[in-house]
């Protein structure tokens, strides 16, 4: 089933139109002359352990906590924000 509320969080996700039963890949509308795709972030085991242990304590880190997590993990604050946002939407099993 389609969850339209989640689509703004995932701009490269397939869109859903229950009326026609088709999915449209949003990436196909961009020409190859535009900006290249960003590389996906991959996580090391120690980074995941740090994020999981923090998520068990607090699901919504503030700016200070994000800064500390960024220093501990070597990830950017923005990457951490996105991971925690997705984890909150999808549930703790995501992390």
PyMOL Python script that loads the backbone (N, CA, C, O; Angstrom):
from pymol import cmd

cmd.read_pdbstr("""\
ATOM      1  N   UNK A   1       0.823  -1.194   0.000  1.00  0.00           N
ATOM      2  CA  UNK A   1       0.000   0.000   0.000  1.00  0.00           C
ATOM      3  C   UNK A   1       0.866   1.255   0.000  1.00  0.00           C
ATOM      4  O   UNK A   1       1.942   1.291   0.596  1.00  0.00           O
ATOM      5  N   UNK A   2       0.389   2.235  -0.653  1.00  0.00           N
ATOM      6  CA  UNK A   2       1.113   3.502  -0.768  1.00  0.00           C
ATOM      7  C   UNK A   2       0.913   4.332   0.490  1.00  0.00           C
ATOM      8  O   UNK A   2      -0.178   4.362   1.060  1.00  0.00           O
ATOM      9  N   UNK A   3       1.974   5.003   0.917  1.00  0.00           N
ATOM     10  CA  UNK A   3       1.890   5.894   2.059  1.00  0.00           C
ATOM     11  C   UNK A   3       2.303   7.279   1.586  1.00  0.00           C
ATOM     12  O   UNK A   3       3.470   7.645   1.724  1.00  0.00           O
ATOM     13  N   UNK A   4       1.368   8.068   1.027  1.00  0.00           N
ATOM     14  CA  UNK A   4       1.706   9.371   0.463  1.00  0.00           C
ATOM     15  C   UNK A   4       2.385  10.310   1.442  1.00  0.00           C
ATOM     16  O   UNK A   4       3.151  11.177   1.021  1.00  0.00           O
ATOM     17  N   UNK A   5       2.128  10.164   2.735  1.00  0.00           N
ATOM     18  CA  UNK A   5       2.745  11.069   3.705  1.00  0.00           C
ATOM     19  C   UNK A   5       4.252  10.898   3.755  1.00  0.00           C
ATOM     20  O   UNK A   5       4.961  11.830   4.135  1.00  0.00           O
ATOM     21  N   UNK A   6       4.763   9.720   3.376  1.00  0.00           N
ATOM     22  CA  UNK A   6       6.195   9.466   3.423  1.00  0.00           C
ATOM     23  C   UNK A   6       6.910   9.926   2.169  1.00  0.00           C
ATOM     24  O   UNK A   6       8.128  10.100   2.193  1.00  0.00           O
ATOM     25  N   UNK A   7       6.194  10.128   1.074  1.00  0.00           N
ATOM     26  CA  UNK A   7       6.840  10.470  -0.186  1.00  0.00           C
ATOM     27  C   UNK A   7       7.675  11.746  -0.138  1.00  0.00           C
ATOM     28  O   UNK A   7       8.730  11.773  -0.772  1.00  0.00           O
ATOM     29  N   UNK A   8       7.276  12.815   0.576  1.00  0.00           N
ATOM     30  CA  UNK A   8       8.141  13.998   0.609  1.00  0.00           C
ATOM     31  C   UNK A   8       9.496  13.729   1.276  1.00  0.00           C
ATOM     32  O   UNK A   8      10.477  14.410   0.977  1.00  0.00           O
ATOM     33  N   UNK A   9       9.556  12.742   2.177  1.00  0.00           N
ATOM     34  CA  UNK A   9      10.819  12.427   2.838  1.00  0.00           C
ATOM     35  C   UNK A   9      11.768  11.673   1.927  1.00  0.00           C
ATOM     36  O   UNK A   9      12.981  11.688   2.138  1.00  0.00           O
ATOM     37  N   UNK A  10      11.222  11.013   0.914  1.00  0.00           N
ATOM     38  CA  UNK A  10      12.023  10.180   0.032  1.00  0.00           C
ATOM     39  C   UNK A  10      11.791  10.614  -1.411  1.00  0.00           C
ATOM     40  O   UNK A  10      11.017   9.977  -2.126  1.00  0.00           O
ATOM     41  N   UNK A  11      12.453  11.698  -1.859  1.00  0.00           N
ATOM     42  CA  UNK A  11      12.177  12.243  -3.185  1.00  0.00           C
ATOM     43  C   UNK A  11      12.514  11.298  -4.329  1.00  0.00           C
ATOM     44  O   UNK A  11      11.965  11.457  -5.419  1.00  0.00           O
ATOM     45  N   UNK A  12      13.400  10.315  -4.126  1.00  0.00           N
ATOM     46  CA  UNK A  12      13.722   9.386  -5.207  1.00  0.00           C
ATOM     47  C   UNK A  12      12.861   8.140  -5.151  1.00  0.00           C
ATOM     48  O   UNK A  12      13.017   7.242  -5.977  1.00  0.00           O
ATOM     49  N   UNK A  13      11.956   8.073  -4.191  1.00  0.00           N
ATOM     50  CA  UNK A  13      11.081   6.914  -4.093  1.00  0.00           C
ATOM     51  C   UNK A  13      10.078   6.919  -5.238  1.00  0.00           C
ATOM     52  O   UNK A  13       9.827   7.950  -5.861  1.00  0.00           O
ATOM     53  N   UNK A  14       9.515   5.753  -5.498  1.00  0.00           N
ATOM     54  CA  UNK A  14       8.502   5.669  -6.540  1.00  0.00           C
ATOM     55  C   UNK A  14       7.244   6.365  -6.063  1.00  0.00           C
ATOM     56  O   UNK A  14       6.841   6.214  -4.909  1.00  0.00           O
ATOM     57  N   UNK A  15       6.631   7.117  -6.938  1.00  0.00           N
ATOM     58  CA  UNK A  15       5.379   7.762  -6.571  1.00  0.00           C
ATOM     59  C   UNK A  15       4.261   6.745  -6.718  1.00  0.00           C
ATOM     60  O   UNK A  15       4.420   5.711  -7.366  1.00  0.00           O
ATOM     61  N   UNK A  16       3.152   7.052  -6.117  1.00  0.00           N
ATOM     62  CA  UNK A  16       2.066   6.091  -6.103  1.00  0.00           C
ATOM     63  C   UNK A  16       0.777   6.777  -6.518  1.00  0.00           C
ATOM     64  O   UNK A  16       0.406   7.804  -5.950  1.00  0.00           O
ATOM     65  N   UNK A  17       0.105   6.224  -7.489  1.00  0.00           N
ATOM     66  CA  UNK A  17      -1.189   6.717  -7.916  1.00  0.00           C
ATOM     67  C   UNK A  17      -2.120   5.525  -7.975  1.00  0.00           C
ATOM     68  O   UNK A  17      -2.043   4.726  -8.909  1.00  0.00           O
ATOM     69  N   UNK A  18      -2.998   5.390  -6.995  1.00  0.00           N
ATOM     70  CA  UNK A  18      -3.837   4.214  -6.896  1.00  0.00           C
ATOM     71  C   UNK A  18      -4.905   4.184  -7.986  1.00  0.00           C
ATOM     72  O   UNK A  18      -5.508   3.136  -8.215  1.00  0.00           O
ATOM     73  N   UNK A  19      -5.154   5.297  -8.661  1.00  0.00           N
ATOM     74  CA  UNK A  19      -6.171   5.324  -9.698  1.00  0.00           C
ATOM     75  C   UNK A  19      -5.756   4.565 -10.944  1.00  0.00           C
ATOM     76  O   UNK A  19      -6.584   3.883 -11.549  1.00  0.00           O
ATOM     77  N   UNK A  20      -4.489   4.666 -11.344  1.00  0.00           N
ATOM     78  CA  UNK A  20      -4.089   4.009 -12.581  1.00  0.00           C
ATOM     79  C   UNK A  20      -3.233   2.769 -12.344  1.00  0.00           C
ATOM     80  O   UNK A  20      -2.927   2.049 -13.295  1.00  0.00           O
ATOM     81  N   UNK A  21      -2.842   2.503 -11.103  1.00  0.00           N
ATOM     82  CA  UNK A  21      -2.097   1.300 -10.791  1.00  0.00           C
ATOM     83  C   UNK A  21      -0.664   1.296 -11.280  1.00  0.00           C
ATOM     84  O   UNK A  21      -0.014   0.250 -11.253  1.00  0.00           O
ATOM     85  N   UNK A  22      -0.147   2.438 -11.729  1.00  0.00           N
ATOM     86  CA  UNK A  22       1.220   2.504 -12.213  1.00  0.00           C
ATOM     87  C   UNK A  22       2.086   3.280 -11.236  1.00  0.00           C
ATOM     88  O   UNK A  22       1.613   4.167 -10.526  1.00  0.00           O
ATOM     89  N   UNK A  23       3.374   2.925 -11.216  1.00  0.00           N
ATOM     90  CA  UNK A  23       4.350   3.688 -10.450  1.00  0.00           C
ATOM     91  C   UNK A  23       5.244   4.428 -11.429  1.00  0.00           C
ATOM     92  O   UNK A  23       5.572   3.910 -12.496  1.00  0.00           O
ATOM     93  N   UNK A  24       5.630   5.625 -11.067  1.00  0.00           N
ATOM     94  CA  UNK A  24       6.473   6.441 -11.933  1.00  0.00           C
ATOM     95  C   UNK A  24       7.785   6.679 -11.203  1.00  0.00           C
ATOM     96  O   UNK A  24       7.786   7.119 -10.053  1.00  0.00           O
ATOM     97  N   UNK A  25       8.886   6.395 -11.853  1.00  0.00           N
ATOM     98  CA  UNK A  25      10.197   6.647 -11.270  1.00  0.00           C
ATOM     99  C   UNK A  25      10.492   8.133 -11.438  1.00  0.00           C
ATOM    100  O   UNK A  25      10.647   8.613 -12.561  1.00  0.00           O
ATOM    101  N   UNK A  26      10.570   8.855 -10.340  1.00  0.00           N
ATOM    102  CA  UNK A  26      10.768  10.305 -10.403  1.00  0.00           C
ATOM    103  C   UNK A  26      12.132  10.676 -10.966  1.00  0.00           C
ATOM    104  O   UNK A  26      12.293  11.767 -11.512  1.00  0.00           O
ATOM    105  N   UNK A  27      13.130   9.781 -10.843  1.00  0.00           N
ATOM    106  CA  UNK A  27      14.456  10.084 -11.369  1.00  0.00           C
ATOM    107  C   UNK A  27      14.462  10.130 -12.889  1.00  0.00           C
ATOM    108  O   UNK A  27      15.328  10.775 -13.478  1.00  0.00           O
ATOM    109  N   UNK A  28      13.508   9.455 -13.542  1.00  0.00           N
ATOM    110  CA  UNK A  28      13.515   9.397 -14.996  1.00  0.00           C
ATOM    111  C   UNK A  28      13.201  10.749 -15.636  1.00  0.00           C
ATOM    112  O   UNK A  28      13.434  10.937 -16.830  1.00  0.00           O
ATOM    113  N   UNK A  29      12.673  11.691 -14.854  1.00  0.00           N
ATOM    114  CA  UNK A  29      12.333  12.996 -15.421  1.00  0.00           C
ATOM    115  C   UNK A  29      13.544  13.913 -15.539  1.00  0.00           C
ATOM    116  O   UNK A  29      13.457  14.963 -16.176  1.00  0.00           O
ATOM    117  N   UNK A  30      14.675  13.537 -14.938  1.00  0.00           N
ATOM    118  CA  UNK A  30      15.863  14.372 -14.981  1.00  0.00           C
ATOM    119  C   UNK A  30      16.781  13.912 -16.105  1.00  0.00           C
ATOM    120  O   UNK A  30      16.996  12.715 -16.297  1.00  0.00           O
ATOM    121  N   UNK A  31      17.317  14.872 -16.841  1.00  0.00           N
ATOM    122  CA  UNK A  31      18.235  14.522 -17.913  1.00  0.00           C
ATOM    123  C   UNK A  31      19.622  14.262 -17.352  1.00  0.00           C
ATOM    124  O   UNK A  31      19.944  14.696 -16.246  1.00  0.00           O
ATOM    125  N   UNK A  32      20.434  13.559 -18.111  1.00  0.00           N
ATOM    126  CA  UNK A  32      21.767  13.220 -17.635  1.00  0.00           C
ATOM    127  C   UNK A  32      22.686  14.439 -17.604  1.00  0.00           C
ATOM    128  O   UNK A  32      23.767  14.368 -17.020  1.00  0.00           O
ATOM    129  N   UNK A  33      22.288  15.551 -18.214  1.00  0.00           N
ATOM    130  CA  UNK A  33      23.125  16.749 -18.214  1.00  0.00           C
ATOM    131  C   UNK A  33      23.056  17.494 -16.879  1.00  0.00           C
ATOM    132  O   UNK A  33      23.873  18.377 -16.618  1.00  0.00           O
ATOM    133  N   UNK A  34      22.082  17.138 -16.033  1.00  0.00           N
ATOM    134  CA  UNK A  34      21.972  17.804 -14.743  1.00  0.00           C
ATOM    135  C   UNK A  34      22.994  17.228 -13.768  1.00  0.00           C
ATOM    136  O   UNK A  34      23.776  16.342 -14.113  1.00  0.00           O
ATOM    137  N   UNK A  35      22.971  17.741 -12.565  1.00  0.00           N
ATOM    138  CA  UNK A  35      23.913  17.362 -11.525  1.00  0.00           C
ATOM    139  C   UNK A  35      23.921  15.838 -11.335  1.00  0.00           C
ATOM    140  O   UNK A  35      22.872  15.196 -11.375  1.00  0.00           O
ATOM    141  N   UNK A  36      25.101  15.276 -11.130  1.00  0.00           N
ATOM    142  CA  UNK A  36      25.202  13.835 -10.944  1.00  0.00           C
ATOM    143  C   UNK A  36      24.671  13.442  -9.567  1.00  0.00           C
ATOM    144  O   UNK A  36      24.615  14.268  -8.655  1.00  0.00           O
ATOM    145  N   UNK A  37      24.287  12.188  -9.428  1.00  0.00           N
ATOM    146  CA  UNK A  37      23.734  11.696  -8.176  1.00  0.00           C
ATOM    147  C   UNK A  37      24.794  11.663  -7.089  1.00  0.00           C
ATOM    148  O   UNK A  37      25.959  11.356  -7.344  1.00  0.00           O
ATOM    149  N   UNK A  38      24.381  11.977  -5.904  1.00  0.00           N
ATOM    150  CA  UNK A  38      25.266  11.920  -4.745  1.00  0.00           C
ATOM    151  C   UNK A  38      25.527  10.458  -4.396  1.00  0.00           C
ATOM    152  O   UNK A  38      24.640   9.614  -4.522  1.00  0.00           O
ATOM    153  N   UNK A  39      26.734  10.169  -3.962  1.00  0.00           N
ATOM    154  CA  UNK A  39      27.059   8.807  -3.520  1.00  0.00           C
ATOM    155  C   UNK A  39      26.295   8.503  -2.238  1.00  0.00           C
ATOM    156  O   UNK A  39      26.140   9.375  -1.383  1.00  0.00           O
ATOM    157  N   UNK A  40      25.820   7.273  -2.104  1.00  0.00           N
ATOM    158  CA  UNK A  40      25.135   6.876  -0.881  1.00  0.00           C
ATOM    159  C   UNK A  40      26.137   6.779   0.257  1.00  0.00           C
ATOM    160  O   UNK A  40      27.296   6.413   0.056  1.00  0.00           O
ATOM    161  N   UNK A  41      25.674   7.112   1.453  1.00  0.00           N
ATOM    162  CA  UNK A  41      26.525   6.999   2.627  1.00  0.00           C
ATOM    163  C   UNK A  41      26.510   5.562   3.101  1.00  0.00           C
ATOM    164  O   UNK A  41      25.440   4.972   3.252  1.00  0.00           O
ATOM    165  N   UNK A  42      27.669   4.995   3.335  1.00  0.00           N
ATOM    166  CA  UNK A  42      27.738   3.665   3.929  1.00  0.00           C
ATOM    167  C   UNK A  42      28.290   3.814   5.341  1.00  0.00           C
ATOM    168  O   UNK A  42      29.132   4.672   5.605  1.00  0.00           O
ATOM    169  N   UNK A  43      27.805   2.971   6.238  1.00  0.00           N
ATOM    170  CA  UNK A  43      28.153   3.099   7.645  1.00  0.00           C
ATOM    171  C   UNK A  43      29.081   1.983   8.077  1.00  0.00           C
ATOM    172  O   UNK A  43      28.948   0.834   7.654  1.00  0.00           O
ATOM    173  N   UNK A  44      30.022   2.347   8.926  1.00  0.00           N
ATOM    174  CA  UNK A  44      30.904   1.366   9.537  1.00  0.00           C
ATOM    175  C   UNK A  44      30.229   0.838  10.799  1.00  0.00           C
ATOM    176  O   UNK A  44      29.311   1.462  11.330  1.00  0.00           O
ATOM    177  N   UNK A  45      30.689  -0.310  11.270  1.00  0.00           N
ATOM    178  CA  UNK A  45      30.055  -0.941  12.434  1.00  0.00           C
ATOM    179  C   UNK A  45      30.055  -0.028  13.656  1.00  0.00           C
ATOM    180  O   UNK A  45      29.051   0.050  14.364  1.00  0.00           O
ATOM    181  N   UNK A  46      31.154   0.655  13.910  1.00  0.00           N
ATOM    182  CA  UNK A  46      31.206   1.522  15.096  1.00  0.00           C
ATOM    183  C   UNK A  46      30.239   2.697  14.963  1.00  0.00           C
ATOM    184  O   UNK A  46      29.692   3.161  15.964  1.00  0.00           O
ATOM    185  N   UNK A  47      30.019   3.189  13.728  1.00  0.00           N
ATOM    186  CA  UNK A  47      29.064   4.284  13.532  1.00  0.00           C
ATOM    187  C   UNK A  47      27.645   3.813  13.828  1.00  0.00           C
ATOM    188  O   UNK A  47      26.882   4.512  14.496  1.00  0.00           O
ATOM    189  N   UNK A  48      27.292   2.634  13.336  1.00  0.00           N
ATOM    190  CA  UNK A  48      25.956   2.088  13.593  1.00  0.00           C
ATOM    191  C   UNK A  48      25.751   1.820  15.085  1.00  0.00           C
ATOM    192  O   UNK A  48      24.688   2.116  15.632  1.00  0.00           O
ATOM    193  N   UNK A  49      26.763   1.264  15.735  1.00  0.00           N
ATOM    194  CA  UNK A  49      26.650   1.013  17.179  1.00  0.00           C
ATOM    195  C   UNK A  49      26.412   2.309  17.940  1.00  0.00           C
ATOM    196  O   UNK A  49      25.575   2.360  18.841  1.00  0.00           O
ATOM    197  N   UNK A  50      27.145   3.353  17.577  1.00  0.00           N
ATOM    198  CA  UNK A  50      26.986   4.642  18.253  1.00  0.00           C
ATOM    199  C   UNK A  50      25.581   5.199  18.033  1.00  0.00           C
ATOM    200  O   UNK A  50      24.942   5.671  18.973  1.00  0.00           O
ATOM    201  N   UNK A  51      25.101   5.145  16.787  1.00  0.00           N
ATOM    202  CA  UNK A  51      23.755   5.670  16.492  1.00  0.00           C
ATOM    203  C   UNK A  51      22.681   4.842  17.192  1.00  0.00           C
ATOM    204  O   UNK A  51      21.730   5.402  17.735  1.00  0.00           O
ATOM    205  N   UNK A  52      22.822   3.503  17.186  1.00  0.00           N
ATOM    206  CA  UNK A  52      21.828   2.642  17.838  1.00  0.00           C
ATOM    207  C   UNK A  52      21.775   2.892  19.337  1.00  0.00           C
ATOM    208  O   UNK A  52      20.692   2.966  19.919  1.00  0.00           O
ATOM    209  N   UNK A  53      22.937   3.021  19.963  1.00  0.00           N
ATOM    210  CA  UNK A  53      22.943   3.231  21.411  1.00  0.00           C
ATOM    211  C   UNK A  53      22.316   4.583  21.762  1.00  0.00           C
ATOM    212  O   UNK A  53      21.610   4.700  22.763  1.00  0.00           O
ATOM    213  N   UNK A  54      22.574   5.602  20.939  1.00  0.00           N
ATOM    214  CA  UNK A  54      21.953   6.901  21.196  1.00  0.00           C
ATOM    215  C   UNK A  54      20.448   6.838  20.937  1.00  0.00           C
ATOM    216  O   UNK A  54      19.664   7.402  21.700  1.00  0.00           O
ATOM    217  N   UNK A  55      20.035   6.147  19.851  1.00  0.00           N
ATOM    218  CA  UNK A  55      18.611   6.053  19.501  1.00  0.00           C
ATOM    219  C   UNK A  55      17.822   5.357  20.611  1.00  0.00           C
ATOM    220  O   UNK A  55      16.654   5.673  20.837  1.00  0.00           O
ATOM    221  N   UNK A  56      18.464   4.408  21.303  1.00  0.00           N
ATOM    222  CA  UNK A  56      17.790   3.714  22.406  1.00  0.00           C
ATOM    223  C   UNK A  56      17.483   4.671  23.556  1.00  0.00           C
ATOM    224  O   UNK A  56      16.524   4.467  24.301  1.00  0.00           O
ATOM    225  N   UNK A  57      18.299   5.713  23.697  1.00  0.00           N
ATOM    226  CA  UNK A  57      18.119   6.685  24.776  1.00  0.00           C
ATOM    227  C   UNK A  57      17.209   7.827  24.345  1.00  0.00           C
ATOM    228  O   UNK A  57      16.312   8.229  25.086  1.00  0.00           O
ATOM    229  N   UNK A  58      17.445   8.351  23.140  1.00  0.00           N
ATOM    230  CA  UNK A  58      16.734   9.534  22.666  1.00  0.00           C
ATOM    231  C   UNK A  58      16.492   9.413  21.165  1.00  0.00           C
ATOM    232  O   UNK A  58      17.438   9.264  20.391  1.00  0.00           O
ATOM    233  N   UNK A  59      15.230   9.478  20.755  1.00  0.00           N
ATOM    234  CA  UNK A  59      14.870   9.366  19.339  1.00  0.00           C
ATOM    235  C   UNK A  59      14.986  10.678  18.588  1.00  0.00           C
ATOM    236  O   UNK A  59      14.916  10.700  17.359  1.00  0.00           O
ATOM    237  N   UNK A  60      15.163  11.773  19.314  1.00  0.00           N
ATOM    238  CA  UNK A  60      15.150  13.085  18.675  1.00  0.00           C
ATOM    239  C   UNK A  60      16.311  13.947  19.182  1.00  0.00           C
ATOM    240  O   UNK A  60      16.120  14.768  20.079  1.00  0.00           O
ATOM    241  N   UNK A  61      17.506  13.771  18.622  1.00  0.00           N
ATOM    242  CA  UNK A  61      18.658  14.535  19.112  1.00  0.00           C
ATOM    243  C   UNK A  61      18.552  16.019  18.766  1.00  0.00           C
ATOM    244  O   UNK A  61      18.088  16.389  17.687  1.00  0.00           O
ATOM    245  N   UNK A  62      18.988  16.857  19.699  1.00  0.00           N
ATOM    246  CA  UNK A  62      19.019  18.299  19.426  1.00  0.00           C
ATOM    247  C   UNK A  62      20.347  18.647  18.749  1.00  0.00           C
ATOM    248  O   UNK A  62      21.166  17.764  18.494  1.00  0.00           O
ATOM    249  N   UNK A  63      20.556  19.920  18.460  1.00  0.00           N
ATOM    250  CA  UNK A  63      21.739  20.364  17.716  1.00  0.00           C
ATOM    251  C   UNK A  63      23.030  19.999  18.444  1.00  0.00           C
ATOM    252  O   UNK A  63      24.009  19.594  17.818  1.00  0.00           O
ATOM    253  N   UNK A  64      23.028  20.144  19.758  1.00  0.00           N
ATOM    254  CA  UNK A  64      24.217  19.820  20.549  1.00  0.00           C
ATOM    255  C   UNK A  64      24.541  18.324  20.461  1.00  0.00           C
ATOM    256  O   UNK A  64      25.696  17.938  20.275  1.00  0.00           O
ATOM    257  N   UNK A  65      23.510  17.494  20.596  1.00  0.00           N
ATOM    258  CA  UNK A  65      23.710  16.047  20.513  1.00  0.00           C
ATOM    259  C   UNK A  65      24.161  15.627  19.115  1.00  0.00           C
ATOM    260  O   UNK A  65      25.023  14.759  18.974  1.00  0.00           O
ATOM    261  N   UNK A  66      23.580  16.241  18.082  1.00  0.00           N
ATOM    262  CA  UNK A  66      23.992  15.933  16.714  1.00  0.00           C
ATOM    263  C   UNK A  66      25.462  16.282  16.500  1.00  0.00           C
ATOM    264  O   UNK A  66      26.189  15.554  15.825  1.00  0.00           O
ATOM    265  N   UNK A  67      25.890  17.401  17.080  1.00  0.00           N
ATOM    266  CA  UNK A  67      27.295  17.808  16.947  1.00  0.00           C
ATOM    267  C   UNK A  67      28.213  16.781  17.611  1.00  0.00           C
ATOM    268  O   UNK A  67      29.244  16.408  17.052  1.00  0.00           O
ATOM    269  N   UNK A  68      27.830  16.326  18.808  1.00  0.00           N
ATOM    270  CA  UNK A  68      28.624  15.314  19.510  1.00  0.00           C
ATOM    271  C   UNK A  68      28.644  13.995  18.748  1.00  0.00           C
ATOM    272  O   UNK A  68      29.693  13.362  18.619  1.00  0.00           O
ATOM    273  N   UNK A  69      27.476  13.579  18.241  1.00  0.00           N
ATOM    274  CA  UNK A  69      27.406  12.340  17.458  1.00  0.00           C
ATOM    275  C   UNK A  69      28.239  12.456  16.185  1.00  0.00           C
ATOM    276  O   UNK A  69      28.897  11.500  15.776  1.00  0.00           O
ATOM    277  N   UNK A  70      28.207  13.618  15.571  1.00  0.00           N
ATOM    278  CA  UNK A  70      28.994  13.832  14.353  1.00  0.00           C
ATOM    279  C   UNK A  70      30.486  13.693  14.655  1.00  0.00           C
ATOM    280  O   UNK A  70      31.228  13.114  13.861  1.00  0.00           O
ATOM    281  N   UNK A  71      30.920  14.211  15.778  1.00  0.00           N
ATOM    282  CA  UNK A  71      32.326  14.099  16.151  1.00  0.00           C
ATOM    283  C   UNK A  71      32.705  12.654  16.455  1.00  0.00           C
ATOM    284  O   UNK A  71      33.787  12.200  16.083  1.00  0.00           O
ATOM    285  N   UNK A  72      31.809  11.930  17.135  1.00  0.00           N
ATOM    286  CA  UNK A  72      32.090  10.534  17.489  1.00  0.00           C
ATOM    287  C   UNK A  72      32.102   9.619  16.269  1.00  0.00           C
ATOM    288  O   UNK A  72      32.927   8.711  16.171  1.00  0.00           O
ATOM    289  N   UNK A  73      31.180   9.866  15.339  1.00  0.00           N
ATOM    290  CA  UNK A  73      31.012   8.941  14.214  1.00  0.00           C
ATOM    291  C   UNK A  73      31.782   9.356  12.966  1.00  0.00           C
ATOM    292  O   UNK A  73      32.084   8.520  12.115  1.00  0.00           O
ATOM    293  N   UNK A  74      32.100  10.647  12.853  1.00  0.00           N
ATOM    294  CA  UNK A  74      32.745  11.130  11.637  1.00  0.00           C
ATOM    295  C   UNK A  74      31.755  11.397  10.514  1.00  0.00           C
ATOM    296  O   UNK A  74      32.156  11.656   9.379  1.00  0.00           O
ATOM    297  N   UNK A  75      30.455  11.336  10.826  1.00  0.00           N
ATOM    298  CA  UNK A  75      29.409  11.635   9.848  1.00  0.00           C
ATOM    299  C   UNK A  75      29.010  13.098   9.990  1.00  0.00           C
ATOM    300  O   UNK A  75      29.272  13.722  11.019  1.00  0.00           O
ATOM    301  N   UNK A  76      28.378  13.642   8.959  1.00  0.00           N
ATOM    302  CA  UNK A  76      27.916  15.024   9.049  1.00  0.00           C
ATOM    303  C   UNK A  76      26.633  15.087   9.878  1.00  0.00           C
ATOM    304  O   UNK A  76      25.917  14.098  10.028  1.00  0.00           O
ATOM    305  N   UNK A  77      26.369  16.275  10.407  1.00  0.00           N
ATOM    306  CA  UNK A  77      25.130  16.459  11.169  1.00  0.00           C
ATOM    307  C   UNK A  77      23.916  16.192  10.285  1.00  0.00           C
ATOM    308  O   UNK A  77      22.920  15.638  10.749  1.00  0.00           O
ATOM    309  N   UNK A  78      23.993  16.580   9.023  1.00  0.00           N
ATOM    310  CA  UNK A  78      22.860  16.381   8.109  1.00  0.00           C
ATOM    311  C   UNK A  78      22.573  14.901   7.893  1.00  0.00           C
ATOM    312  O   UNK A  78      21.411  14.496   7.884  1.00  0.00           O
ATOM    313  N   UNK A  79      23.604  14.091   7.721  1.00  0.00           N
ATOM    314  CA  UNK A  79      23.407  12.642   7.556  1.00  0.00           C
ATOM    315  C   UNK A  79      22.739  12.076   8.810  1.00  0.00           C
ATOM    316  O   UNK A  79      21.811  11.272   8.718  1.00  0.00           O
ATOM    317  N   UNK A  80      23.211  12.496   9.964  1.00  0.00           N
ATOM    318  CA  UNK A  80      22.626  12.019  11.219  1.00  0.00           C
ATOM    319  C   UNK A  80      21.170  12.457  11.355  1.00  0.00           C
ATOM    320  O   UNK A  80      20.331  11.680  11.812  1.00  0.00           O
ATOM    321  N   UNK A  81      20.862  13.698  10.962  1.00  0.00           N
ATOM    322  CA  UNK A  81      19.471  14.177  11.010  1.00  0.00           C
ATOM    323  C   UNK A  81      18.571  13.292  10.168  1.00  0.00           C
ATOM    324  O   UNK A  81      17.489  12.899  10.604  1.00  0.00           O
ATOM    325  N   UNK A  82      19.018  12.982   8.968  1.00  0.00           N
ATOM    326  CA  UNK A  82      18.209  12.163   8.059  1.00  0.00           C
ATOM    327  C   UNK A  82      18.028  10.759   8.622  1.00  0.00           C
ATOM    328  O   UNK A  82      16.923  10.217   8.588  1.00  0.00           O
ATOM    329  N   UNK A  83      19.090  10.170   9.135  1.00  0.00           N
ATOM    330  CA  UNK A  83      19.004   8.816   9.690  1.00  0.00           C
ATOM    331  C   UNK A  83      18.017   8.775  10.855  1.00  0.00           C
ATOM    332  O   UNK A  83      17.196   7.861  10.935  1.00  0.00           O
ATOM    333  N   UNK A  84      18.087   9.743  11.748  1.00  0.00           N
ATOM    334  CA  UNK A  84      17.161   9.762  12.883  1.00  0.00           C
ATOM    335  C   UNK A  84      15.730  10.034  12.429  1.00  0.00           C
ATOM    336  O   UNK A  84      14.793   9.471  12.994  1.00  0.00           O
ATOM    337  N   UNK A  85      15.543  10.880  11.429  1.00  0.00           N
ATOM    338  CA  UNK A  85      14.200  11.152  10.914  1.00  0.00           C
ATOM    339  C   UNK A  85      13.603   9.894  10.294  1.00  0.00           C
ATOM    340  O   UNK A  85      12.445   9.563  10.550  1.00  0.00           O
ATOM    341  N   UNK A  86      14.382   9.199   9.489  1.00  0.00           N
ATOM    342  CA  UNK A  86      13.905   7.967   8.860  1.00  0.00           C
ATOM    343  C   UNK A  86      13.644   6.903   9.919  1.00  0.00           C
ATOM    344  O   UNK A  86      12.663   6.163   9.835  1.00  0.00           O
ATOM    345  N   UNK A  87      14.517   6.829  10.908  1.00  0.00           N
ATOM    346  CA  UNK A  87      14.333   5.852  11.985  1.00  0.00           C
ATOM    347  C   UNK A  87      13.047   6.121  12.760  1.00  0.00           C
ATOM    348  O   UNK A  87      12.353   5.187  13.163  1.00  0.00           O
ATOM    349  N   UNK A  88      12.736   7.375  12.964  1.00  0.00           N
ATOM    350  CA  UNK A  88      11.493   7.716  13.666  1.00  0.00           C
ATOM    351  C   UNK A  88      10.272   7.351  12.838  1.00  0.00           C
ATOM    352  O   UNK A  88       9.256   6.928  13.390  1.00  0.00           O
ATOM    353  N   UNK A  89      10.356   7.507  11.532  1.00  0.00           N
ATOM    354  CA  UNK A  89       9.223   7.193  10.661  1.00  0.00           C
ATOM    355  C   UNK A  89       9.054   5.686  10.514  1.00  0.00           C
ATOM    356  O   UNK A  89       7.943   5.168  10.624  1.00  0.00           O
ATOM    357  N   UNK A  90      10.150   4.987  10.266  1.00  0.00           N
ATOM    358  CA  UNK A  90      10.090   3.554   9.976  1.00  0.00           C
ATOM    359  C   UNK A  90      10.129   2.693  11.231  1.00  0.00           C
ATOM    360  O   UNK A  90       9.801   1.508  11.175  1.00  0.00           O
ATOM    361  N   UNK A  91      10.512   3.251  12.326  1.00  0.00           N
ATOM    362  CA  UNK A  91      10.594   2.491  13.576  1.00  0.00           C
ATOM    363  C   UNK A  91      12.028   2.175  13.925  1.00  0.00           C
ATOM    364  O   UNK A  91      12.936   2.322  13.107  1.00  0.00           O
ATOM    365  N   UNK A  92      12.213   1.744  15.141  1.00  0.00           N
ATOM    366  CA  UNK A  92      13.568   1.521  15.652  1.00  0.00           C
ATOM    367  C   UNK A  92      14.284   0.382  14.939  1.00  0.00           C
ATOM    368  O   UNK A  92      15.512   0.316  15.000  1.00  0.00           O
ATOM    369  N   UNK A  93      13.574  -0.516  14.267  1.00  0.00           N
ATOM    370  CA  UNK A  93      14.239  -1.620  13.568  1.00  0.00           C
ATOM    371  C   UNK A  93      15.066  -1.145  12.379  1.00  0.00           C
ATOM    372  O   UNK A  93      15.877  -1.902  11.847  1.00  0.00           O
ATOM    373  N   UNK A  94      14.866   0.115  11.956  1.00  0.00           N
ATOM    374  CA  UNK A  94      15.653   0.648  10.855  1.00  0.00           C
ATOM    375  C   UNK A  94      17.115   0.787  11.264  1.00  0.00           C
ATOM    376  O   UNK A  94      18.013   0.479  10.481  1.00  0.00           O
ATOM    377  N   UNK A  95      17.351   1.246  12.474  1.00  0.00           N
ATOM    378  CA  UNK A  95      18.729   1.427  12.951  1.00  0.00           C
ATOM    379  C   UNK A  95      19.234   0.171  13.610  1.00  0.00           C
ATOM    380  O   UNK A  95      20.373   0.133  14.074  1.00  0.00           O
TER     381      UNK A  95
END
""", "prot")
cmd.dss("prot")
cmd.show_as("cartoon", "prot")
cmd.util.cbc("prot")
cmd.orient("prot")
